[in-house]
Amino acid sequence: MKFNIFGKAVTIQSSKLDQTTQRAAGWKDEAVSATSGFYNNIAAKIATEISKVNFQHVKYKKTPNGIDTLTSMDGSDIDEVLNWKPKGHLNSVEFWSIVARKLMRTRQIYLDPVYDSDGQLIDLLLADDDIDTNETVNIVSPFFVNSNTSILDATLSSIATKLQQGRIKGQLKINGVVDTDSKEFVEKAQEMLNQMQKIGSVNGLTVTDSKTEINEFSNSYSVLNDEEIKLIKSELLSSYFMSEKILTGEASQVEQIYFYQSTIIPLLNQLEKELTYKLISSSKRQKVKGNIYYERVIIDNQLFKFASIKDMLDLYHENTQAPMLTVNEFKVLMGLEPIEGGDVYLTNLNSKIIKSFSELSEETKEGEETS
């Protein structure tokens, strides 16, 4: 729309904000387009990683000494809803992808558990803000700097500030000859601008002499150069602890682990705790005296998923040469379930199982006497 205000043509632009892209559909600015594109790629990557996880409903058995063993409760009502139920969307993968995307632009979200008359969990739905948070699964976004500013907001503000540096916003016409080779001309122009800003700092009004004229540019016809594109990419990617190779699938093991550990695991840890607290009753969740079982919802967030088979074999070999971990501790490290009788050390004495380090010295003494 165009208005004539005080003899000047003023253009007012309006457009509906796309909540998915965080971009107004009618805006054509190059920086907005580039930023929106990179942000979409980042959001898609994070959402994909979250949607790929498997939620495990497990029952632990308390062990007097060592790591508590666990049994998978695949097929339970909680397993059915978290991993298989569409939860109001096309499928479960789409649901968790939407949850992740929503967390990138909303400070907190609420998931509303739905139960049948027998107390069995039958659904989990995205809820509105106006709901009893004592009954909902409450997830606080790790993608916010504070309650009002998301990482994206802060990053875009930083990008805008840096892009504005060095931009020409207008012309100052003075009564003189432009001499590009003379420092005197530059110093004179700079002094005049400084004086105008100093006077204008009082109430926003400034003065010039009768021969000076200021023309402010109302539009920018420039396009983003390579350096500005690199700046946008660098600022956005680093905000989410990513390298560009994460998006292209060329990231090294170190880069993948850094991204996963810094961006994905904090959210998965929060999901584990909140889902366990809200979906499993306190009598089943707590280590009640006299009861040898307790339940949890756990998510496979082990960084060993990025290790190669060679890396795993090398670690296994080293642990049998000089055992620092029990069989169960090693299995947990790899994201596997502990087993009954697994709280023992496995060493390379003909792969003999021992119960304590003291047995190593006894075997050594016997071997020396025999020889």
HUKAPE-V363574 format. One record per residue. N is the residue number from 1. RES is the residue in three letters. D_LAST is the distance of its C-alpha to the last C-alpha in whole Angstrom. Layout:
BEGIN
n;res;d_last
N;RES;D_LAST
N;RES;D_LAST
END
This chain:
BEGIN
n;res;d_last
1;MET;99
2;LYS;101
3;PHE;103
4;ASN;106
5;ILE;105
6;PHE;107
7;GLY;108
8;LYS;105
9;ALA;103
10;VAL;100
11;THR;97
12;ILE;95
13;GLN;92
14;SER;91
15;SER;88
16;LYS;86
17;LEU;82
18;ASP;80
19;GLN;77
20;THR;75
21;THR;75
22;GLN;76
23;ARG;79
24;ALA;83
25;ALA;84
26;GLY;87
27;TRP;85
28;LYS;85
29;ASP;83
30;GLU;81
31;ALA;78
32;VAL;79
33;SER;78
34;ALA;75
35;THR;74
36;SER;74
37;GLY;72
38;PHE;69
39;TYR;69
40;ASN;70
41;ASN;67
42;ILE;65
43;ALA;66
44;ALA;65
45;LYS;61
46;ILE;61
47;ALA;63
48;THR;61
49;GLU;57
50;ILE;58
51;SER;60
52;LYS;57
53;VAL;55
54;ASN;54
55;PHE;54
56;GLN;52
57;HIS;53
58;VAL;50
59;LYS;49
60;TYR;46
61;LYS;45
62;LYS;44
63;THR;40
64;PRO;39
65;ASN;36
66;GLY;36
67;ILE;38
68;ASP;41
69;THR;41
70;LEU;44
71;THR;46
72;SER;49
73;MET;52
74;ASP;53
75;GLY;57
76;SER;58
77;ASP;61
78;ILE;60
79;ASP;58
80;GLU;61
81;VAL;63
82;LEU;61
83;ASN;59
84;TRP;62
85;LYS;65
86;PRO;68
87;LYS;69
88;GLY;72
89;HIS;71
90;LEU;71
91;ASN;67
92;SER;64
93;VAL;63
94;GLU;66
95;PHE;67
96;TRP;64
97;SER;65
98;ILE;68
99;VAL;66
100;ALA;64
101;ARG;68
102;LYS;70
103;LEU;67
104;MET;68
105;ARG;71
106;THR;72
107;ARG;70
108;GLN;69
109;ILE;70
110;TYR;70
111;LEU;68
112;ASP;70
113;PRO;68
114;VAL;70
115;TYR;70
116;ASP;71
117;SER;73
118;ASP;70
119;GLY;68
120;GLN;66
121;LEU;66
122;ILE;68
123;ASP;68
124;LEU;68
125;LEU;71
126;LEU;71
127;ALA;74
128;ASP;77
129;ASP;76
130;ASP;79
131;ILE;76
132;ASP;75
133;THR;71
134;ASN;70
135;GLU;70
136;THR;69
137;VAL;65
138;ASN;66
139;ILE;65
140;VAL;65
141;SER;65
142;PRO;62
143;PHE;65
144;PHE;67
145;VAL;68
146;ASN;70
147;SER;72
148;ASN;75
149;THR;73
150;SER;70
151;ILE;68
152;LEU;70
153;ASP;73
154;ALA;72
155;THR;70
156;LEU;74
157;SER;75
158;SER;73
159;ILE;74
160;ALA;78
161;THR;78
162;LYS;76
163;LEU;78
164;GLN;81
165;GLN;80
166;GLY;82
167;ARG;84
168;ILE;88
169;LYS;90
170;GLY;94
171;GLN;96
172;LEU;98
173;LYS;101
174;ILE;102
175;ASN;105
176;GLY;104
177;VAL;103
178;VAL;99
179;ASP;97
180;THR;94
181;ASP;93
182;SER;94
183;LYS;92
184;GLU;95
185;PHE;96
186;VAL;93
187;GLU;93
188;LYS;96
189;ALA;95
190;GLN;92
191;GLU;94
192;MET;97
193;LEU;94
194;ASN;93
195;GLN;96
196;MET;97
197;GLN;93
198;LYS;94
199;ILE;98
200;GLY;96
201;SER;94
202;VAL;96
203;ASN;98
204;GLY;97
205;LEU;100
206;THR;100
207;VAL;103
208;THR;104
209;ASP;107
210;SER;109
211;LYS;108
212;THR;104
213;GLU;103
214;ILE;100
215;ASN;99
216;GLU;96
217;PHE;94
218;SER;94
219;ASN;92
220;SER;89
221;TYR;89
222;SER;86
223;VAL;83
224;LEU;79
225;ASN;77
226;ASP;74
227;GLU;73
228;GLU;74
229;ILE;73
230;LYS;69
231;LEU;70
232;ILE;71
233;LYS;68
234;SER;65
235;GLU;67
236;LEU;67
237;LEU;63
238;SER;62
239;SER;63
240;TYR;61
241;PHE;58
242;MET;58
243;SER;58
244;GLU;61
245;LYS;58
246;ILE;57
247;LEU;61
248;THR;60
249;GLY;57
250;GLU;55
251;ALA;53
252;SER;50
253;GLN;47
254;VAL;48
255;GLU;51
256;GLN;51
257;ILE;49
258;TYR;51
259;PHE;54
260;TYR;52
261;GLN;51
262;SER;54
263;THR;57
264;ILE;56
265;ILE;53
266;PRO;55
267;LEU;58
268;LEU;55
269;ASN;54
270;GLN;57
271;LEU;58
272;GLU;55
273;LYS;56
274;GLU;60
275;LEU;59
276;THR;57
277;TYR;59
278;LYS;63
279;LEU;62
280;ILE;59
281;SER;61
282;SER;60
283;SER;59
284;LYS;56
285;ARG;55
286;GLN;54
287;LYS;51
288;VAL;54
289;LYS;52
290;GLY;52
291;ASN;51
292;ILE;48
293;TYR;49
294;TYR;51
295;GLU;52
296;ARG;52
297;VAL;54
298;ILE;51
299;ILE;51
300;ASP;49
301;ASN;49
302;GLN;45
303;LEU;45
304;PHE;42
305;LYS;45
306;PHE;45
307;ALA;42
308;SER;41
309;ILE;39
310;LYS;36
311;ASP;37
312;MET;36
313;LEU;33
314;ASP;31
315;LEU;32
316;TYR;30
317;HIS;27
318;GLU;27
319;ASN;27
320;THR;24
321;GLN;22
322;ALA;23
323;PRO;25
324;MET;28
325;LEU;30
326;THR;30
327;VAL;31
328;ASN;34
329;GLU;35
330;PHE;34
331;LYS;36
332;VAL;39
333;LEU;39
334;MET;39
335;GLY;42
336;LEU;41
337;GLU;41
338;PRO;39
339;ILE;37
340;GLU;37
341;GLY;33
342;GLY;33
343;ASP;32
344;VAL;28
345;TYR;26
346;LEU;24
347;THR;21
348;ASN;19
349;LEU;16
350;ASN;18
351;SER;21
352;LYS;20
353;ILE;23
354;ILE;22
355;LYS;25
356;SER;24
357;PHE;22
358;SER;21
359;GLU;19
360;LEU;17
361;SER;16
362;GLU;15
363;GLU;13
364;THR;11
365;LYS;10
366;GLU;9
367;GLY;6
368;GLU;5
369;GLU;5
370;THR;4
371;SER;0
END
